[in-house]
Every structure is written in C-alpha cells, then in structure tokens.
Amino acid sequence: MDCLRPNLGGRYTAPPSIARRTVFQRFFYALALYLLTPFVLYRLTARGIKYHGYLARWRERFGFFPDPHIDASIWVHAVSLGEVNAAVPLIEALMQRYADSRFVITTVTPTGSERVQRLFGERVFHVYLPYDLTSAVRRFLDRVRPRLAVIMETEIWPNLFMTCQRRGIPIVVANARLSEKSLRGYWPIQPLARRAIRCVSMVAAQSSADYDRLLALGAVPERVATVGNLKFDMVVAPAVHERGRLFRESAGATRPVWIAASTHEGEEMAVLKAHAEVLRRFPDALLVIAPRHPERFKPVVAACHACGFSTRSRSEDGTADPACQCFVADSMGELLDFYAAADVAFVGGSLVPVGGHNLLEPAALARPVIVGPQTFNFAEVTQNLVDAGAVLRVEDGDDLGAAVLGLLSRDAERKRMGEAAYAVIERERGAVARTMALVQQVMLAPPG
C-alpha cells in the first residue's frame, strides 16, 4: 500500500468570501459552546452518578491543571479505550524515534484515562482533553506546549485545530476514518469543518473510502494518504494467551465458551436469548458477556440473574467456575484475555445502530467472529473479513443463537475461520511504519 506524498509547504488560504463566512460560523460555534456549557456539565454529572470516573478531574475539561513544565512535547489524543488501544503501537514507535521528547496523552473518557495510566504510567503526562472552548484550548496548549499533535481517528475540533495552526503546531490525524453518517453530521457546520481539516498537516486515512470522504469534507488532497488501519499492527503478548488458558482452566477446560463483546443496551437481551438456545444443545456452555460501557455492568449482571442463569462477575468473583453459565466481564482493559479464552466471538454494537466495534482483536487471536448488520463504523475492515470467510454476519438478534450453535458444533469450521482471520491481519500489517514516515515528513518540513 503506497502512501501519497504530502505537500507540506505553506498554509491553506481561503477565498475572502469563505473566510468571512468561516469567521461568522466560528463566532456562532463558540457562542453555542459557551451557552451549552451548563448542559454539558449536567450531562457530565448525570454520567458521573452511574460511573464516578466522570466526576473526577472535571477541571481538566476546562484546561485547568497544574503546569507540568513541559516544552516541545509530542501530544497524542485518543478519545477513549478503543482509540488508546489502537494508538499503542504508534505511541511506542514515536517514543522510540523521538526519545528526547516528553509525551502528553489526552483522552475524553475515564476508561481511556485508566488504560493510558495502566499502559504508560509515568512515561507520559496524561490529562483530559478540554472542551473546544477557546479559553480552555489556550490554557491547555500553554501548559503542554506541543511541537507535534497526533490526533487519533477523526476528532475534528475547530477551535483546537485553528489555534494549533496559529501557533505553528503541526497536526497529524492518524488512523483517520470518516463514515458516511459522520460526514453527513458535519453538514450544518461544513465551512467550519472544512476550514478545520485544512489546518491539518497530514491525514493518514485507514482506507480508500475514508480517503474519499475526507476529501469530500474538505481536506487538501495533497495532505491525505491512505496508509491502512493501525489496529492491524497490534501484537498479542504471550501473557494474553496464558491468561485466557487460566480462565478456561478455572471455568472448566473442556466446555464450550463464547463471548459477546462490547455489547450495548438493546443487544444484551438478544445475547441472553441466544445463550438459552446454546444451552439447550450444550448444557455446559459458558457465555462471557462484556458490556461496552461501565454503566451497563450492573444492569447486565441483574439481567443474567433475571433470566435464571448461574452468574458470576469479574468484579465480585474474579473468575468463572464449572457451574457458572454467564460470566460478566465488568472490567476494563481485559477484553483480549477473554477473547483468548473463547471459542467464538460476537462483537457488539452491530445489532443496534451504533456501527459496530473492533473486529481485529478477536481476528488477531484467530477466533471466528459473528457480527450483526450495523457495521458502518468499520465497513471496509468488516467486508474484508467477511470476504475472507473469517466473519459471519447475522441479520438480527433472532439469528444469533443459531449462528453461535453452528460454530460451536463444527470444530473444523471454527478453525478455518480463525485461520482466515489471522491471515487477513498478517496481510494488512504495516500502517504504523507508513504513518511514522508521514510523521517524520511533517516534523522535517519547514514552518510556514
């Protein structure tokens, strides 16, 4: 996969009519953000009641935190847990290449924050990214003083991007993806979004479809390259396989195990109904269910009990035992371990219009995967895996039980699908190296 060579010289200058319209739009955008701030705080508090992490360190969300006395940092932003996991190989490569730099990593969610601190600890300075309020953005940049900003996926914040450009801070959008739905979502502020994306020095798109949509949004063609998905470059540590083996050993080594990962409200009951079907054929089968968001942990445990399943959870019981029928993985950062323990993986967010979640983690472990119809967030990756015979798509939750049963009943089919999944991972590796080549070009480019 060849990278397009970016043209990094000079800045984009909008025609006067567009520039005037952008000024007005930015004014109303900023005004709207300030007017909405009380409602944002209310939502933050409401989420904090369910998951206390949202109430902690709330001042950081307005750019208030002690000055870490960092100069010329390399700043990486990864909004949540999934983006942090995808960014790990790139961050490690950046740390190796720019070992003389201090690193700043920002997230938006507490789950992302916890993952950063667990993975990197004191090696990085971590803080929440502030809201896109002009004053908050300035306070943040005044304290971390980056010489490079690496924004994971497609987090386009007009005030942040334009302030970075004015300060001469180059921006690389890494692992960039933009679904058709997200592209339509930018329509009300299209001139402002266009101006923001043109502040970026380089966009490293995941796929050709993402490349086309980024151009439609307004990105400068010479500054967009298709490099592939960083998630293909993930490395599964041997310890993951060992932890998966130990879980199977405690749960009952010979019983069938399937996992429903990253599930959402509206999917969990379909999963439990599917498990009831599985138990009629395999009475000793175990379901591991891992809700996507922490606020779903307790409701899912309650739902398992209400359905009459013998239920244990990670937080209360540590592991499963041979009598356990449902195990709720109510923890963060351990999903790979549970994929390693499973025979079959259903990836959630795909039976409801969320758009699906990362299929590459079970694929990297050579596990056969089942998804629902809603996979627009990972359309190209999903289709590649479907075409390779590594992923089975079901039309709705009513078909899930039969799909799981079919795979649990056919050892050879599971093995074939798992090997096909792993072959796709191996074929598509290399996005980290291609992204690093673009970063180095940006870093070496003369200011302007």
Buried (B, 14 or more C-beta within 10 A) or exposed (E): EEBBEBEBEEEBEBEEEEEEBBEEBBEEBBEEBEEEBEEEBEEBEEBBEBBEBBEEBBEBBBBBBEEEEBEEBBBBBBBBBBBBBBBBBBBBBBBEBBEEBBBBBBBBBBBBBBBBBEBBEEEBBBBBBBBBBBEBBBBBBEBBBBBBBBBBBBBBBBBBBBBBBEEEBBBBBBBBBBBEEBBEEBEEBBBBBBBBBBBBBBBBBBBEBBBBBBBBBBBBEEBBBBBBBBBBBBEBEEEBBEBBBBBBEBBBEEBBBBBBBBBBBEBBBBBBBBBBBBBEEBEEBBBBBBBBBBBBBBEBBEBBEEBEBBBBBBEEEEBBBEEBBBBBBBBBBBBBBBBBBBBBBBBBBBBBEBBBBBBBBBBBBBBBBBBBBBBBBBBBBBBBBBEBBBBBBBEEBEBBBEBBBBBBEEEEBBEBBBBBBBBBBEEBBBBBBBBBBBBEBBBEBEEE
